[in-house]
Amino acid sequence: NGRPALANVDVSQADWRVEVELPIDPAKRTSRASSRATLATETVLALLRAHGLSRFGAGHALVLGRWGLLMAAKAQLDVNTDRVGAAGTVGGGILGTVQRTLAAGGIVITAADVAVLKAACSHLCRHAASLHHASAAAGSGIPASQLRSIHRSASELLAALPAESDDVASAIGLDMSLAPPLPRSNGDTDGENNGNGLTAAALAMGDDPEGMARPSIDEIDLSSERAGAAGHTLLDRLRQAAEADDEADKEIATPILLPVELSLVADSVSTYDEASACLHHAVHLCNLLANQKAALNHTYARRAALIGHIFTQSLPLPLPLPPNPKAVASMAAGVGAGAAEAAALDDAASATGCFWRQGPMRGAVQSQLLRSLQLICEHYACACFSLRATRSFDAERLTVMACIAAVADAVLRVQVTDTPSLFCVHYSGRAGGPTFPFGFELGRYAIESENLELPSPRLTLSRAKVLRYFLALKKVVPDGNVILRMEDRMRMCTGDAALLGQLCLASGFPRGPSTEALAGYMTGEYSALCRNFPELPLCRDIVFFLKLLMVPTSEGLPDLRAWVPSDATLMWATAKVKGGAAAAGPPTYEVKGFHRQLDCAELVRSARESEDRSAAGGGGGGGGAGMFGRVAQFFGIAKPRAPPSGADPSTLVGALISSEDDVLGVRVL
C-alpha cells in the first residue's frame, strides 16, 4: 500500500524480539540489538502475523524458508564438488580447493563463506528446536520427521564444508551475536545452547513420522530463496557467476539505434542560413538511415521520400534568370527591338521574387550548400538504383534530380561578397572582360517528361518550374558556353574547353597544347583544378546523374541491389584514343560507378545510328536501327527503364504499333 512497515503493524502486538531503533549505532549496541538483516526478518514475521497467521505459523514459515536456502546451498556444493573431482587433485588445504574449482570452472568457497554457512546451520537448528519446544505444549509443534530432515540437512551441509576452516569464524572476526535471538525454552537459561543439541532433544520427544517430508531440490521455490536472502546477505557469493557470464557471451550485443528525427528538416525556409541548415540536417539523416539499414525498415524509400520532399516543398526552386544584355542585343538584331524588350521585361518581372537572388551570400554558406548538394545527390542516386522502378517512381526520381540540378545551378550563380569562388565567378559571368556566363542543359528532359506519370501535383508544378528556368537560361548562356553535353557520345564539348581554359588562365595553371590536358582537368586525372575548385566535380556529377536517369533501357543503369552511398562516387577518366595521336575528334569521357562503367549517351547514340542506317539503306522512317530497337524492346530483348504504360497500343493488342497504318494490319482487336 506504499506505507512503511511500522505503519502497517501494531508494535504492541508484533512480538518484536529485537530492539527497533534506527539507525543502529554499533557503539551503543545492546544484547537485544540486531543487524538490518534481522530487522527485515522481524518485519516479515510481523507482516505474516498481520495477515492472520499465528505466532507458531509465522515462525514455522520462516524455518521452512531458511531450510530451503540451506538445501539449495548444499545442492550447489554437490555440483561444485563433482566439478572439482573431475579437475583432478592439485593440492591440499583451502588453496588447493580454490585451484581445483578454478580448473573445473566451479565457484570458489572462501573462509568467509564457510563461516556464514556454519552459522546459518546452527541458527536454523536452534530456531527449529526452540519453536518446537515453545509450541509442543499446545500440541502444535513441528513434526518429528521434519525435525529429523532439518537435522540431517544441516549435518550433510556441515560435512561438505572444508575442514580447514573450523576456526575461521574467529579468524575473520565474525560476530556470532549478530544472529537473531531465539525464544528461551524451559531448559535454556542463557540462550546459548548448541543448536544440534536442541534438535536432538526435540527429536527425543516423539518419533511420530507425521509431518512434512523432506523436499527435493527441484521443489525449492526460488522466490522464497530470494526473499530469505535478506537474512543471509553473504549467500549470494555462492552464485554460479561463471555460467551466467558464459550465457551473456553467447548473446549477440544489441546495436544502439540512433534516432532519425525527420522533423529536423524544415517545411519551408526564408533565408540562406535556413536553407543551409535544412540540407545539412538532410545529409545527417540520410547517413543515419544508410548506416542503420540492417536495423531499420525501408531506409531507401525513406531517403528518397525525404529528398523529394526537400526539393519539391522545403526549398524554393529558382525562378527564370533575367536575360543577358548581350543576348538581348542579339535578339533585337534578329527578331526586332520591341519583341526583345518585351521578353526581357517579362523575364525580369518574373525574377524579382526569386529566393536565390534575394541578396548576396557569404562564401562559407555557399560552400556548405554546394557540399550538401553533392552528398544529397549521391544519397538520392543510391536510393534510386536500390528501389524497383515503377512508372510513377521513374517520373519522380527524374523530376527530383532535375530540381537538384536547378538548385545547384542557382547556388553557383549567387553573388558572394566576401570570398567568392573563382569557378563561380566565371560560371556566372561576373569575371569581366569579353566573357559570357556558362551553364548546362537538361538534355532530353522536356521530351522525356511529356508522358511521365507524375504521382502528385507538387511534382507537376516542380517540373513546370524547372523547364521554365532552363528555358530562360538559354537567353543567358550562349550556345558555345553550354558545358557537360555528355549525351553527345560522352565527348568533351566546346563549352567545357572554354570554361577550363578561363579557369587555367585566371589561376595560372598550364592549359597544355591540346584539349586532352583540359579533359584531364575535367576528369580529375590532373587533380589541380578539382582540388582548388570543388564546385567543378560537384556540377559535373550532378549533371551526369540527371542525364543517366534518362537512358531509355535499364541496361544502361546500375543493377538493382542494396547499394551504399560510397558506391555512388563517380570515377572519371579520359578514354584512350584509338588509332594513335592522329585520330581526330575531341576527347571522350569514361565514367565508372556502382561497380560498372556508366554511359549516359545511349539515347542520342541510338537515335544517330538509326539516322545513319536509314540514310545508308535509303529506307523510310519505319526502317533502321530505331525500328529494330523498338522491336527488341517490345519482345523483351532490351529491358525498358520503367514498365511499359498500359495506354501503349502495342501493349494492348500484343503487336508492334508505331503508326496508324500498323493498326490496319492487326487481325484481332
N, C-alpha and C positions, 0 to 999 in steps of 0.2 A: 504493500500500500504506500510505498515511498516514505515511510516514517522510520525513525531509529528503532532498534530492537528494544531498548528500555521503555519506549513509549507504547509498545505492544504487550509488555509483560508486567504483571503485578509483582513488584520486588518483594513484597511481604509473603507471597505465596510461591516464589520461584525456586525455593530450596537452593539458594546460592551456596556453593561450597568454597568459594574464594572471595576475597575482598574485591569489590567492584569500585576501584578508584583509578581513574586515568588522569594524566599519564602516569605510568609506573615509574617510580624513582628507585633504581637499584640500591641507592644508599639507605632508603627508608623501607626496604622490603621486609615484611614480617613473615611469620611462619605460615600465614594463610594467604599471602600474596602469591600471584601466579603470573605466567607469561601471557602475551597477547593470544597465542595459540590456544591456551587453556581457557581464556575468556571466550574465545569463539566457540569452544566445545560446550562451555556452560550455556552460551546463548542458544545453541542448537537444542540442548536439553530443555531449556525454559520454553522454547517455541513448541517443542513436542508436547510439553505439558499443557501449553496454552491451547493446542489443538485437540485436547481431550484424552491424551494418554496418561496413564498413571505413572507414579514415580518409578515403579518397577519396569513398566513398559518402555519408558524413555531410556532408562539405564540399559535395559536389555538391547534396545535398538543400537545404542552406542557400542556395546560389546560386540554385537554382530558386525558392525561396520569396521571396527578395529581388527576383528578376526579375519575378515575378508582381505584387508590390506596386508596383513602378515602372510596369508596364504598366497597372495599374488607375489609378494617378495620372495617367498620360498620357491614358487614356480620359476621365477626369473633366475634365481640362484641355480636351480637344477639345469636350466638351459645353458647358463654360463659355464657350469661345471663340465657339461658334455663337450662344449667347445674347447675348454682348456685341456681336457683329456685327449681330444683329437689333435691338439697342437703339440703334444709331447711334453716331456719334463725338461724344464730349463734350469731350475734351481730351487732352493728352499726358501722358506720364510715368505713374508709379505712381498718382498721384491720379486721372488720367483713367481708368485701368483700374478703379480702385475704383468710380468714379462709374458707369462703363458696366455693371459687374457688378451693382451695386445696382439700376440701372434695369432690367436684364434679369432680375432675380430669381436671379442666379447666386451663386457663392461669391466671397469676397474673398481674393485671394492677396497676402499681406503679404511684406515683405522677409525676415522670418524663414523663411517657407515656401520662398521661392526658395533661400535658403542651405541649408536642410535637403535639398531635392531635388537640388541640385548636389553636395552632399557624398555623398548616397546613390548617385548615378550614378557618381561617381568611385570610391567604395568597392566597388561591385558589379563594375566593370571590373577593378579591382586584384585583387579576390578571385578572379574567374573566371580571369584570366590566371595568377595565382600558383598556383592549384590545377592548372591545365593543365600548367605548367612542372614542378611537383613530381611529377606522375604520368605525364608523357609518356614518361619513360624506361622505365616498366613497361608501356607500351602501353595504359594505361587513362585517358588524358587526355580532356578534354571535347572532343566532336566540333567540327570547324572550323565547320560550318554553324550550330551552336548558339552558338559564339562570335561569329559574324557577326551573328546575330539579337540577341544581347545588346548588341553594339556599336551596332547600328542603333537599337535601342530607347532606349539611353542618349542617342545623338545627337539623336534626334527629341524626346525629352523636354527636353534642354537647349535645343534650338532653339525650343521652345514657351514657354520661360520669358521674362519681361520682360527686355529688355536693360538697363534702368536699374539693375539690381541686381547688376552684375558684382562690385562691391567691397562688397557688403552683408555678407559674412561678417565682414570686419574692422570694418564699421560697427556691427554688433550685438554684437561680441565673441564670435563663435562660435569655440570651441576645437576645431580640427581634430584635435588629438591624442587626442580622446576616441574616435575611430574605433578599432575593434579592430585590433591589429597583425596583419599577414599573414606567412605564412612567406616568408623571403627566398629568392629564386631565385638562380641562379648569377651572373647579371649584375647583380643588385640588391644593392649593398653597403650602402646606407643605408636601404633600405626606404621611400624616399620617391619612387620613380619615378611618373611620371604613369600613371594607370590606363588611359587610352586608348592610350598607347604600348605598354603590356604586352599589351593586347588585340591591337593591330596586329601585334606580334611573334609572338604566338601564332597569329594567322591566317596569317602568312607561313610557318609551319612545315608547313602542309599545306592543301590545298584539297579535301579529301575531303568531299563533301556529305552523308556519312552522319551520322546522329545525330538528335536531336530537332528536329522542325520547330517553327517559331515558333507558339506557341499563340495562339488568338484571344481576344478579350476575354470571350466567353461561356464559355470553357473555364477561366477562372480560378477556383480554389477559394477561396471566401470564408473557409472555415475556416483555410486556410493564411495568408490575409491577416490574419486576427485573430491568428493565432499569431505571425507575424512582426512584428506591430505593437509587440511589446515592444522590438525593436531600433531602432525608429523612432517614438519616443513622440510626435513632433510631427506625424506624418502624419494624425492624427485631425482636424487642423484643416482638411483638405480635404473633410471630410464635408459632404454637402449637407443642411445643417440646415433650410433653408427648406422643402424638400419634406416632411421629417418633421413640421415644425410644421403645415403645411397639412393633412396627413393626420390629425394629432391634433385639429385644429379641427373636422374633419368628423365625428369620433366623438362620439356622444352621451354626456354625462357620466353615469356610473353613479350612481344615487342611493345614499346611505348608508342602509342598512337598520338601524333601531334595534331591538334585541332586545325581544321581547314575552315577558316572564318571567311566565307564568301561575302559576308556583309561588309568586309573591309573595302570592297570596290564600290565607289560611289555611283549613284544612279545618274548623276549629272555633274559637270564641272563648269566653273566660271572663270578660272584663272589658269595660267600656265603651270603654276606650282601644284594646283589640284590635279591637273592632267598628268603631271609627272608622278605624283603620289599614286594616282589611280593605276597607272601602268606598272609602277614599282610593286604595288600590292598584287597585281595580277601575275607578275613573274614569280613572286614568292609563293602564291597559292598554287600555281602550276607546278612549281618544284615540289611542294608538299604532296600533291596528287601523284606526280610521276614517281617520287621516291617511296611512296606507300601504296603502290598499286597492288602489292600482294596482300595487303590487309584491308583495303577499301574496295568498294564495288564501283564499277562504271567510271573509272578515273579518266579514260579517254573521252567519253561522252561529256563528262563534266568540264573538262578543259575546253573542248570545242564549243560547248554552250556558253562558258564564261567569256571566252574571247569574242565569240559572236555577239554577246550582249554588250561588251565594252565598245566595239566598233560600230554597232548599229544603234546604240542608245546612249551610252555614257559619254563617249567622246563625240563632239560635233564634227561632221565631215566638212572639209573645206569648200567654200563657195568659189565660183569661177574667178580666175585672175583677171585683173584689168589688162587690156591689150598693151603690147609694147608699142611705144610711139613710132618706132621704125616700121613695125608691122602695119600700123595704121596708115603710114605714108605709102607703103607698098599696096595696101588695099585701095587707097584713094586713087592711085595710078591705074588700078585695074578695073574697079567697079564704080568709081565715082566718089567724090568727096562726101556727098550727102549721106550715102549709104554707109560709108566707113565711119563717119562721125556718129551716126545713129547707133550703129553696132557698138562703138566704143562707149557711148553714153549708157546703153543698156547694160553692158558688162560692168561698167564702173558702179552703176547703181546697185547691181546685184551683189557686188563685192564689198559694200560698205559695212555690212554687219557680219563679216566673216570672223569667227573666233580666232583663227590662226593669223589674222592680220590686225588684231586689236591694239597692238603696240609692240615695242621692242622686247626682246627676250634676253635673259642672261645666258652667257655661254655655257655655264655649268648645267642649267636646266635643259638647254638644247642637247648637250651631250648625253644627259641622263635619259631624255626622251628617246633619242635615237638608239641608245644601247638597249633600252627596254623593248623598243620595237623589234630589234633584231632577235632578241631572246623569245619574244612572244611569237614571232613568225616561225621560229624553229619548233616551238611547242605546238603551234597550230598545224604545221606540216606533219609533225609526228602523230598528232591525233587524227588528222585526215586520212593518213595512209594506214592507220591501225583500225579504222572502223569500216564496216562494209558499206559500200557506196550504193545509195538509192538515188532515184531521180531528184527527190527533194533535198537530200543531203549534198548531192553533187552541185545543185544550184546554190545552196547555202555556202558551201566552202569556197566556191568560185567567187561569189559576191563578197564574202567577208575578206578574202585575200585581196580583192580589188580595193576594198575600203582601207586595208592596212597599207597598200601601196599609195593610195591617195593621201593618207595622213602622213606617211613618210615623206612624200614629195612636198607637202605643205610645211613640214617642220624644217626641211632642208632650205626652204626659201624664206623662213622667218628672219627678220632683221635683228642681228645681235650687235649690241653697242659696246660691250666691254672687251670680250675676247672672241671675235668671230673666227670661224674656221676658214682656212684658205680654200678648201674644197667647196664649202657652202657659198663663199663669196663669188667664185667663178660659176658655180652651178646656178645661182640665182641671177647672174648677170650684173652684179654690183662691182665687178673688177675694174670698170672704167676702160677707156680706150675703145678701140674698134672690136668690142666683144659683144656677144649675144648670150642670152640665157640658154641653159641646157635643160633637157627633160627626157622622159621616156614615154612610150605609148603603151596602151593596153593590148595591142595586138588585135586578135580577132574576138575580143571580149564582147563587143557590141553585137556581132553576129551570133556568137555562141550563146549569149544571154537572151536572145529573142524568144526561144522556145523553152527556157528554163522553167522548171516547176518550183517557183519560189513559195515556200510554205507559209510566209507571213507577210502582211502589208508593210511592215517595217523594212524587210529585205527588198521589197519592190521599190520603196522610196529611196533606200540607200543605193540601189542600182541606178536609179534616175540621177541622183546627185553625183555619183561617180562619173557617169557618162557625160554629164554636163560639165563637170570640172575638167576632164581631159579633152573634151571638145573645145573648150575655151583655151586650153593650154596650147593648142595648135596655132592660135593667134599670137602667142607669146614666144614660142620656141621655133626658130626656123627649121626647115626640113633637114638641113645639113648638121644641125646640132642635136638631133634626136639620138640618144645613146641606147645601148643594150637592145639592139634589134636581133636578139638571139634566135627568133623564129626563122630568120633568113639563114638557114643551114648552119647555125651556130658560128657564124663568121663575124669577125670584127668589123664594125661599121665605121663610117667616116666621123660620126659624132663621138665615138669612143676615142679615136685618134686625136680629134680636136681638143676634147676635154683633157686628156692625158698630156697632150703637148703643152697646153696652157699651164697646167699644174707644174710640169717639169720646168718650164720657163720661169714661172714665178718663184719656185723654190730652189732652183739651181741644180736639180737632178739632171743627169745626162739623158737626152732624148734618143740617142742611137741613130745609126744611119738609115734604119728601115723601121717599118711598123712592127716588126717582130719584137723589138725591145719594148715598145709601148704595150704590146699584148702581154708581155711578161709582167709589166706593172699591173695590168688589169687582173691577171690570174693570181698574182701574189708570188709568182716564181722569183721575181725581183721584189722583195718584200718592203722596199723602202717607202713607196707611196702608201701601201696598205697600212703600214705601221704608223706613219705620220698622219695619215688621213683615214681614220677608221670608218668615216662615212662612205668611202668608196666601196669596200666589200659589203657593207650593210645594204646600200642601194642595189648593188649587183645581185645579192642573194634574194632579196625580196622580189625583185622583178623576175628572176629566174623561177621562183616557186609559183608566181602568178601565171606565167606562161606555161609552166609544166602542167598545171592543173587543166589546161585547155587542150591537151593532146587528145585525139579522137578515140584511141583504143587504150585498154588497160595494160597492154604490153609495154607501153612507154612509161608506165607508172611503177613505183616500187611494189613489191609483193605485199599482200595483206598479211600482216603479222603484228605482234606486240612490239612496236619499236620504242626506243628510248630517245630522249632529246639529243643525246650525243650522236645518234645515227643521222640526224638532220643536218649535221655540219657538212657543208659542201667543200670538196677539194677540187680546185680549178687548176688547169694546165693548158698549155698550148700544144695543139696536135702537131705531130711531126709531119713536115711537108713531104709528100710523095713525089718522086721524080727529081729530087735534088733541089739545089738553090734556084734553078731556072724556072721552077714551077711558078705559074702566075696565080694571082688571087690573094686576097687578104688572109691573115692568119685565122685559124679555126680554134674555137674553144672546146675543151673537153672537161666535163663535169662529172664527178663521182660523188655519190651519196647513197645512203641506205643500202650499202654493200653492193652497189652496182653502178654502171655508167648510165647517166641520165641525159636525155636529149629532148629539148622542147621544140625542135624544128620538124617534127614528124608531120604535122598538119600541112605546112607550106611545102615540104618536100613531096608529099603525096599529090598535092594539087599541081605542082610544077611537072612531076613525072607524068601525070595524066595529060597535061597540055602538050608535053613533048611527044608522047606516044600518039596522041590524036593527030598532031601535025605531021608526024612521020608516016602514019598509016593513011592519012587523008580521010579518015572517018569523020562521022558527025559527032555530035555531043554525047551520044549514047555509048560510044566505044571508049577504049583506052583504059588506063590504069584506074581511073575513077570508078568506072563501072565494075571492073574486076574487084576493086576494093570493097564496093558495096555488096557485091555478090558474096565475097569471102566473109564479110561481116554478117551478112544475113544467115549464111549457113553455119555460123559459129566458128569459122576458121580464125577470124580476128575478133577478139572479145571487145565489146564497146566499153567506153569509160564508165557508163552507167547503164542500168537495164533499159531496154527499149520502151518507148512510150506506147500506151495502149491505144492512142489515136493514130498510130502509124498504119497506113493501109496495108503495108507489107506484112505486118504482124497479124492483122485481122484476117486476111484472105489466105495466108500461108504461101504467098508467091511474091516475087520481087516487083514492086510498083515504084517506078521512077517518074512516070508521067501519066497523063490521062490515056494515052494510047495503050499503055500496058494493061489498063483495066479492061479494054475490049478483048484481050486475049485470055482473060480468066473465064473458065467454063462454068464454074460453080461459085456463086456469090452468096 
